Amino acid sequence: MIAEKTLVDQLQNKDTQPQAFEVLVNTYKERLYWHIRKIVMDHDDADDVLQNTFIKVFKNIEGFKGESKLFSWMYRIATNEALMFLKTKSRKLGVTGNELQEQLAENLKADVYFEGDEIQLKLQKAIATLPEKQKLVFNMKYFEELKYEEISEILETSVGGLKASYHLATKKIEAFLKED
């Protein structure tokens, strides 16, 4: 694994940029894919958003100043791209964001790339009912096992606020799972 500072230097140098970008993609594509996938829920949509994320990273790497970790910066871009994708998709379909999330959760059962069982499906449906911020915090903390400090950097929110969001999210999910 190449040191982050070295990778950033290589990404910002036109001579080494192509090889460095290949390293960047190979290093982060799987983690970013699953982060995006938890937001958009659909495999093909996640692939599209991942591609857009890397295009944005490539176009904007010159402006990366190293004030946050490269990983956090890319996660923020991926998160914003995924959320914008969902807003555009709900607008095109003429449904609210919540209605779209419920549809996406329902469609998971038919998704050949979804490998979960009934319990996983029910958990995804519960997560789909959460407000956007709680959903993001829950996914990053529960599934991606990120530390609050990392999530704080990605979402540009206080650690205390994140802890409250995670707590509320878990309570809502527990209540949803007890309904049946």
Phi, psi and omega in degrees: 000126181284144178296141185302315182300317179297316180298315179299315178302317180291324178293329182269359177256119184303329181288325183255358186302313183301314180292320180294323180293324177297318177298315180301311181298312181295328181285320190248352188300319183290315179297317179293321179303310184291327175297312179295317182301323179292337179273311185268342175071336184259136183300310182295319177297319180298319177299316179297314181294322178299316178299315178298323179298311181294327176297315179297318178300313182298314182292332187250004184298330178300326182274356179289120185259357179079018178286341173229174176290150177304316179304312180296318179299316180291322177298320178297316178298314181299318180297312180297319178298317180295317180293320177296321178300314180295320178298315179296316181296317180294323177296314180298322181276349180071034179234164177284166177300320179294319178296320178298315180300319179295319177298316181298319178296319178296323182287345181303323182301324182273352183284118181295340180271352179274120186253008183281164176265192182299323181294316178298318180298316179295321178298317179297322177295321178296316180297323181297337181277349183286152171298155186310309184295317179297321179298313180299312182298315181299312181299316182293322182280311187283308185273317185270352177053038177282151176283154179303323180298320178293316179297321179301318179293319182292312185268356181053053181225157180290152178299318179300317177296322179294318179298318178296316179298317181295316180300312178298319180298315181296322179296317180294320179294315177303315180297319180297316183292334180278346184301320184279000000 
